[in-house]
Amino acid sequence: MYTIFSEHGIEKKTYATMRTKVRAYTKKLSRAVKSTGYTTPESSLALAYDTRYQNALIKAIAPFKKVSHVVLIGIGGSSLGTEAVYAALAPHNAPTLTVLDSIDDEAQSILASDLKKVRSAKDIAIVIVTKSGTTTETLVNASEALKILERRFGSSVTKQVLCVGDADTPFHAYAKAAKYTFIAIPAMVGGRYSVFSASSMVPLALLGIDTAALRAGARAALTAEGLTAAAARAAVLATYATTGTRIVNFFTFNDRLEKLGYWYRQLLAESIGKEITTKGDLFSQSLLPVVSTSADLHSMTQLYLSGYKHTYTRFVYAPQGQSRRITAHPLLAPLPFLEKHTLHDVRTAIKDGVLQAYNERGLPYQYTELPSLNAHEVGNLLASLMSETMILASVLAVNAFDQPNVELYKKYMRTALK
């Protein structure tokens, strides 16, 4: 994976200051990835190195032979990581993944319909992820889904349920009483930084994804060199944030990486979207993350290229291997130059054209290219974005690991339901 920056309009003096600021925290991250215990929030990065923990996950799912359908019940960081990696890497013959993340009658009806096609309880795995053990959406969805499964398969479904969350919670106690398999997430690991924990590694392994390669890619991003690169990216973004940029546009040219953009959106929004800095001051550099794909080139790009000044675009691209060749067809008569090119050629030309247009307009961007779309490279990208976001929050003096405002809507929701 390599990254280049445009640095259009960047304030050099501010950037130099930011480069100095990121160094101390980068050293802290370097120590965290080598830690053997989970004593700080940053130690979530050490999950990629924790062989003992990962072996425990493998042992926990050993009774699950090859399943054809995985039902994942969670929300936010408890489900987005799995969805992102599955969308990026799952072959066409991979087990089916159904995610229940919001309260929706139709989703439950679709699940009931889909389960009619499953022949045996042994063909299905139900993974319930709630770190706190009190997530309303997850517990409601899980209770309804379990009733559907019990009606369909009877008591045999008990052996097909895996519960993932914090230890010593009512959820943990319930799982134990119900004789479900329970797998703990280290208490210091926050939901949005939990992709290398059981919350994603368990369902991804059941889905046939090479989780060992994912973690190997993450370790490659967490070396001294990798963290230095993450610090440089964080310094650039922090510079733009402090000089007027308010939107970070995750723009991927690969449809398979769109959901990874949504995973990054929640990572950045929850980590940077704060009211108060760690110093007690009002925070005014919040960044709004959005996601774009090539489909937006004939809509949103008009806005981006019109001179809109408040957006920093991070382009992500992975070249594809063998590609279809374009042959003659009457529809292509107005575009004869396309003949004998491949779809990959056209996709690459579109990407190059967009970058050249951004350069011509002097718009700030970052371009990241993965050598190929495989588990190692996706793991590398996930860990890179996590470490970069931690460094960015530190430089901007906000807490990357809390989410005090999320509790506000929950308070009013509980009041309404009571």
C-alpha positions as CSV (number, residue, x, y, z in Angstrom):
1,M,0.0,0.0,0.0
2,Y,1.3,3.4,-0.9
3,T,0.0,6.9,-0.4
4,I,0.7,10.3,-2.0
5,F,-0.6,13.7,-1.0
6,S,-1.5,16.7,-3.2
7,E,-0.9,19.2,-0.5
8,H,-2.7,21.9,-2.5
9,G,-3.3,24.9,-0.3
10,I,-1.6,23.4,2.7
11,E,-0.1,25.9,5.2
12,K,3.6,24.8,5.4
13,K,4.2,26.4,8.8
14,T,1.1,24.8,10.3
15,Y,2.1,21.5,8.8
16,A,5.6,21.7,10.2
17,T,4.0,22.3,13.7
18,M,1.7,19.3,13.2
19,R,4.6,17.0,12.2
20,T,6.3,17.9,15.4
21,K,3.2,17.3,17.5
22,V,2.5,13.8,16.2
23,R,5.9,12.4,17.1
24,A,5.3,11.9,20.9
25,Y,2.0,10.2,20.5
26,T,3.3,8.0,17.7
27,K,5.9,6.7,20.1
28,K,3.0,5.9,22.5
29,L,1.3,3.9,19.8
30,S,4.5,2.0,19.1
31,R,4.7,0.9,22.7
32,A,1.0,0.0,22.7
33,V,1.2,-2.4,19.8
34,K,3.9,-4.3,21.6
35,S,2.1,-4.5,24.9
36,T,1.0,-7.8,26.3
37,G,-1.9,-6.5,28.3
38,Y,-4.8,-4.3,27.4
39,T,-4.2,-1.4,29.8
40,T,-4.8,1.6,27.5
41,P,-7.4,2.2,24.8
42,E,-4.5,2.3,22.2
43,S,-3.7,-1.3,23.0
44,S,-6.6,-2.4,20.8
45,L,-3.9,-2.3,18.1
46,A,-2.1,-5.1,19.9
47,L,-4.9,-7.5,19.0
48,A,-3.2,-8.1,15.7
49,Y,-0.2,-9.5,17.6
50,D,-2.0,-11.4,20.3
51,T,-1.6,-15.0,19.2
52,R,-3.0,-16.4,22.5
53,Y,-6.3,-14.4,22.1
54,Q,-6.6,-15.3,18.4
55,N,-6.0,-19.0,19.1
56,A,-8.8,-18.8,21.7
57,L,-11.1,-17.5,19.0
58,I,-10.2,-20.3,16.7
59,K,-10.9,-22.9,19.4
60,A,-14.3,-21.3,20.2
61,I,-15.5,-21.7,16.6
62,A,-14.0,-25.1,16.1
63,P,-17.3,-26.9,16.7
64,F,-18.8,-24.9,13.8
65,K,-18.1,-26.9,10.7
66,K,-18.6,-25.3,7.3
67,V,-21.7,-23.1,7.7
68,S,-23.7,-21.7,4.8
69,H,-25.3,-18.8,6.5
70,V,-24.0,-16.4,9.2
71,V,-26.5,-14.1,11.0
72,L,-24.6,-11.2,12.6
73,I,-26.6,-9.1,15.1
74,G,-24.9,-5.9,16.2
75,I,-24.7,-2.2,15.3
76,G,-21.9,0.4,14.6
77,G,-18.5,-1.0,15.4
78,S,-20.0,-4.3,16.3
79,S,-21.0,-5.0,12.7
80,L,-19.5,-2.5,10.3
81,G,-16.0,-4.1,10.4
82,T,-17.4,-7.5,9.4
83,E,-19.5,-6.0,6.7
84,A,-16.6,-4.0,5.3
85,V,-14.2,-7.0,5.1
86,Y,-16.9,-9.4,3.8
87,A,-17.8,-6.9,1.0
88,A,-14.2,-6.4,0.1
89,L,-13.0,-10.0,0.1
90,A,-15.9,-12.6,0.0
91,P,-15.8,-14.8,-3.1
92,H,-19.1,-15.4,-4.9
93,N,-19.5,-18.8,-3.3
94,A,-18.9,-17.6,0.3
95,P,-21.5,-18.3,3.0
96,T,-24.4,-15.8,3.1
97,L,-24.1,-12.9,5.6
98,T,-27.2,-11.4,7.1
99,V,-26.7,-8.3,9.3
100,L,-29.4,-7.1,11.7
101,D,-28.3,-3.7,12.9
102,S,-31.5,-1.5,13.1
103,I,-35.0,-2.1,14.3
104,D,-36.9,-3.1,11.2
105,D,-39.9,-5.4,10.8
106,E,-39.1,-6.2,7.2
107,A,-35.5,-7.3,8.0
108,Q,-36.9,-9.9,10.5
109,S,-39.4,-11.1,7.9
110,I,-36.7,-11.5,5.3
111,L,-34.6,-13.4,7.8
112,A,-37.5,-15.8,8.5
113,S,-37.9,-16.3,4.8
114,D,-34.2,-16.9,4.2
115,L,-34.0,-19.4,7.0
116,K,-36.6,-21.6,5.3
117,K,-33.9,-22.4,2.7
118,V,-31.5,-23.6,5.4
119,R,-31.8,-27.4,5.8
120,S,-30.3,-27.9,9.2
121,A,-29.4,-25.8,12.3
122,K,-25.7,-26.9,11.7
123,D,-25.7,-24.9,8.5
124,I,-26.2,-21.6,10.3
125,A,-24.2,-19.5,12.9
126,I,-25.7,-16.7,14.9
127,V,-23.3,-14.2,16.2
128,I,-24.6,-11.6,18.7
129,V,-22.2,-8.7,19.4
130,T,-22.8,-6.1,22.0
131,K,-19.8,-4.9,23.9
132,S,-21.7,-3.2,26.7
133,G,-24.4,-5.9,26.8
134,T,-27.1,-3.3,26.9
135,T,-27.4,-2.1,23.3
136,T,-31.1,-1.7,22.7
137,E,-31.1,-2.4,18.9
138,T,-29.0,-5.5,19.3
139,L,-30.9,-7.1,22.2
140,V,-34.3,-6.5,20.5
141,N,-33.0,-7.9,17.2
142,A,-31.4,-10.8,18.9
143,S,-34.4,-11.8,20.9
144,E,-36.6,-11.7,17.8
145,A,-34.1,-13.6,15.6
146,L,-33.7,-16.3,18.3
147,K,-37.4,-16.8,18.4
148,I,-37.5,-17.3,14.7
149,L,-34.6,-19.7,14.8
150,E,-36.1,-21.7,17.7
151,R,-39.4,-22.0,15.8
152,R,-37.5,-23.2,12.8
153,F,-35.0,-25.5,14.4
154,G,-36.0,-26.1,18.0
155,S,-33.6,-26.4,20.9
156,S,-30.7,-27.5,18.6
157,V,-30.2,-23.9,17.7
158,T,-28.5,-23.3,21.1
159,K,-25.3,-24.8,19.9
160,Q,-25.2,-22.4,16.9
161,V,-25.2,-19.2,18.9
162,L,-22.0,-17.2,19.7
163,C,-22.2,-14.2,22.0
164,V,-19.4,-11.5,21.9
165,G,-19.1,-8.7,24.4
166,D,-17.6,-7.5,27.7
167,A,-17.2,-10.1,30.4
168,D,-19.2,-9.9,33.6
169,T,-22.2,-8.2,32.2
170,P,-25.9,-9.3,32.3
171,F,-25.4,-10.3,28.6
172,H,-22.5,-12.6,29.6
173,A,-24.6,-14.1,32.4
174,Y,-27.5,-14.7,30.1
175,A,-25.3,-16.4,27.5
176,K,-23.9,-18.7,30.1
177,A,-27.3,-19.6,31.5
178,A,-28.6,-20.3,27.9
179,K,-25.5,-22.4,27.2
180,Y,-24.4,-20.2,24.3
181,T,-20.7,-19.9,23.5
182,F,-19.5,-16.6,24.9
183,I,-16.3,-14.8,23.8
184,A,-15.0,-11.7,25.5
185,I,-13.6,-8.5,24.0
186,P,-10.8,-7.0,26.1
187,A,-12.5,-4.3,28.2
188,M,-10.1,-1.6,27.0
189,V,-11.0,-2.2,23.3
190,G,-13.6,0.3,22.1
191,G,-16.3,-0.8,19.6
192,R,-15.0,1.3,16.7
193,Y,-11.5,-0.1,17.3
194,S,-12.5,-3.7,17.7
195,V,-12.2,-5.0,14.2
196,F,-9.3,-7.3,15.1
197,S,-11.2,-8.6,18.2
198,A,-13.8,-11.4,18.4
199,S,-16.5,-8.9,17.2
200,S,-15.2,-9.2,13.6
201,M,-12.7,-12.1,13.6
202,V,-15.3,-14.6,14.7
203,P,-18.0,-13.9,12.1
204,L,-15.3,-13.4,9.4
205,A,-13.7,-16.7,10.1
206,L,-17.1,-18.4,9.9
207,L,-17.6,-16.7,6.6
208,G,-14.3,-18.2,5.2
209,I,-12.2,-15.0,5.3
210,D,-8.5,-15.5,6.0
211,T,-8.3,-13.7,9.3
212,A,-4.6,-14.7,9.8
213,A,-3.8,-12.7,6.6
214,L,-5.9,-9.8,7.8
215,R,-3.9,-9.6,11.0
216,A,-0.6,-10.1,9.2
217,G,-1.5,-7.1,7.1
218,A,-2.4,-5.1,10.2
219,R,1.0,-5.9,11.7
220,A,2.7,-4.6,8.6
221,A,0.9,-1.3,9.1
222,L,1.9,-1.1,12.8
223,T,5.7,-1.3,12.4
224,A,7.8,1.8,13.2
225,E,7.7,2.6,9.4
226,G,4.0,2.1,9.2
227,L,3.2,4.2,12.2
228,T,5.5,7.0,10.9
229,A,3.5,7.0,7.6
230,A,0.2,7.1,9.6
231,A,1.6,10.1,11.6
232,A,2.4,11.9,8.3
233,R,-1.1,11.4,7.1
234,A,-2.5,12.5,10.4
235,A,-0.4,15.7,10.3
236,V,-1.7,16.6,6.8
237,L,-5.3,16.1,7.8
238,A,-4.8,18.0,11.1
239,T,-3.3,20.9,9.2
240,Y,-6.3,21.1,6.8
241,A,-8.7,20.7,9.8
242,T,-7.2,23.6,11.6
243,T,-7.2,25.8,8.5
244,G,-10.8,25.5,7.4
245,T,-11.5,21.9,6.1
246,R,-14.7,20.5,7.5
247,I,-15.4,17.4,5.3
248,V,-13.4,14.3,4.7
249,N,-14.6,12.4,1.6
250,F,-13.7,8.7,1.4
251,F,-13.8,8.2,-2.3
252,T,-13.2,4.7,-3.6
253,F,-13.0,3.6,-7.2
254,N,-13.8,-0.1,-6.1
255,D,-17.4,-1.0,-5.4
256,R,-16.1,-3.7,-3.0
257,L,-14.5,-1.0,-0.8
258,E,-17.7,1.1,-0.4
259,K,-18.6,-0.5,2.9
260,L,-15.1,0.0,4.2
261,G,-15.8,3.7,3.6
262,Y,-18.8,3.4,5.9
263,W,-16.6,1.7,8.5
264,Y,-14.1,4.6,8.3
265,R,-17.0,7.1,8.5
266,Q,-18.0,5.8,12.0
267,L,-14.4,5.5,13.1
268,L,-13.6,9.2,12.2
269,A,-17.0,10.6,13.3
270,E,-17.0,9.0,16.8
271,S,-13.3,9.7,17.4
272,I,-13.1,13.3,16.2
273,G,-16.7,14.6,16.6
274,K,-16.4,16.1,20.1
275,E,-17.6,19.3,21.7
276,I,-14.8,19.8,24.2
277,T,-11.1,19.2,23.9
278,T,-9.0,17.3,26.5
279,K,-7.9,20.7,27.7
280,G,-11.5,21.7,28.5
281,D,-11.8,24.2,25.5
282,L,-14.5,24.3,22.9
283,F,-13.5,22.2,19.9
284,S,-14.1,23.7,16.5
285,Q,-12.2,21.3,14.1
286,S,-14.7,18.5,13.8
287,L,-14.6,16.7,10.5
288,L,-17.7,15.4,8.7
289,P,-16.8,12.1,7.0
290,V,-18.7,11.2,3.8
291,V,-18.4,8.3,1.3
292,S,-18.3,8.5,-2.5
293,T,-17.9,6.0,-5.3
294,S,-17.4,6.2,-9.0
295,A,-21.2,6.4,-9.4
296,D,-20.9,9.9,-7.9
297,L,-18.7,11.2,-10.7
298,H,-21.8,12.5,-12.6
299,S,-23.4,14.1,-9.6
300,M,-21.3,15.1,-6.5
301,T,-18.1,15.7,-8.5
302,Q,-19.7,18.8,-10.0
303,L,-19.8,20.2,-6.5
304,Y,-16.2,19.0,-5.7
305,L,-14.7,20.4,-8.8
306,S,-16.6,23.7,-8.8
307,G,-14.1,25.1,-6.3
308,Y,-15.8,23.9,-3.1
309,K,-13.1,24.7,-0.5
310,H,-14.0,22.7,2.6
311,T,-13.4,19.1,1.5
312,Y,-10.4,16.9,1.8
313,T,-10.7,13.8,-0.4
314,R,-9.0,10.5,0.4
315,F,-9.1,8.4,-2.8
316,V,-8.7,4.6,-2.4
317,Y,-8.0,2.4,-5.3
318,A,-7.1,-1.3,-5.9
319,P,-6.3,-2.5,-9.4
320,Q,-8.1,-5.6,-10.4
321,G,-6.5,-8.6,-12.1
322,Q,-7.9,-10.2,-15.2
323,S,-10.5,-8.0,-16.8
324,R,-13.0,-8.3,-19.7
325,R,-11.8,-6.9,-23.0
326,I,-14.1,-4.4,-24.8
327,T,-15.0,-5.6,-28.3
328,A,-16.8,-3.8,-31.1
329,H,-20.5,-3.0,-30.7
330,P,-22.8,-0.5,-32.4
331,L,-23.4,1.3,-29.1
332,L,-19.6,2.1,-29.0
333,A,-19.6,3.8,-32.4
334,P,-19.4,7.3,-30.9
335,L,-16.4,6.1,-28.7
336,P,-14.2,4.1,-31.1
337,F,-11.1,4.6,-28.8
338,L,-12.6,2.2,-26.3
339,E,-12.2,-0.9,-28.5
340,K,-9.6,-3.4,-27.5
341,H,-9.2,-1.8,-24.1
342,T,-10.2,-3.8,-20.9
343,L,-12.7,-2.7,-18.3
344,H,-9.6,-2.3,-16.0
345,D,-8.1,0.1,-18.6
346,V,-11.3,2.3,-18.5
347,R,-11.5,2.2,-14.7
348,T,-7.9,3.2,-14.4
349,A,-8.3,6.0,-16.9
350,I,-11.3,7.3,-14.9
351,K,-9.2,7.3,-11.7
352,D,-6.3,9.1,-13.5
353,G,-8.7,11.6,-15.0
354,V,-10.2,12.5,-11.6
355,L,-6.8,13.0,-10.0
356,Q,-5.7,15.2,-12.9
357,A,-8.8,17.3,-12.5
358,Y,-8.2,17.7,-8.8
359,N,-4.6,18.8,-9.5
360,E,-5.8,21.3,-12.1
361,R,-8.3,22.8,-9.7
362,G,-5.8,22.8,-6.8
363,L,-8.0,20.7,-4.6
364,P,-6.4,18.9,-1.6
365,Y,-6.5,15.1,-1.6
366,Q,-4.7,11.9,-0.6
367,Y,-4.4,9.0,-2.9
368,T,-3.9,5.4,-1.5
369,E,-3.4,2.4,-3.8
370,L,-3.6,-1.2,-2.6
371,P,-1.4,-3.5,-4.7
372,S,-4.3,-5.9,-4.9
373,L,-7.6,-6.5,-3.1
374,N,-6.7,-9.3,-0.7
375,A,-6.9,-10.0,3.0
376,H,-3.4,-8.8,3.8
377,E,-3.9,-5.4,2.1
378,V,-7.3,-4.9,3.6
379,G,-5.9,-5.7,7.1
380,N,-3.1,-3.2,6.4
381,L,-5.6,-0.5,5.4
382,L,-7.9,-1.1,8.4
383,A,-4.9,-0.8,10.9
384,S,-3.5,2.2,9.1
385,L,-6.8,4.1,9.4
386,M,-7.2,3.2,13.0
387,S,-3.7,4.3,14.0
388,E,-4.0,7.5,11.9
389,T,-7.3,8.4,13.5
390,M,-5.8,7.9,17.0
391,I,-2.9,10.2,16.1
392,L,-5.2,12.8,14.5
393,A,-7.3,12.9,17.7
394,S,-4.3,13.4,19.9
395,V,-2.9,16.2,17.7
396,L,-6.3,17.9,17.8
397,A,-6.5,17.4,21.5
398,V,-9.7,15.4,21.6
399,N,-10.4,12.0,23.2
400,A,-10.5,9.4,20.4
401,F,-12.1,6.7,22.6
402,D,-15.2,8.2,24.2
403,Q,-18.6,9.0,22.8
404,P,-20.5,11.1,25.4
405,N,-23.1,12.4,23.0
406,V,-24.2,9.0,21.8
407,E,-25.8,8.5,25.2
408,L,-28.1,11.6,24.7
409,Y,-30.4,9.9,22.2
410,K,-30.4,6.7,24.3
411,K,-31.6,8.7,27.3
412,Y,-34.6,10.1,25.4
413,M,-35.3,6.8,23.8
414,R,-35.5,5.0,27.2
415,T,-37.7,7.8,28.5
416,A,-40.1,7.4,25.6
417,L,-40.3,3.6,26.0
418,K,-40.9,3.9,29.7
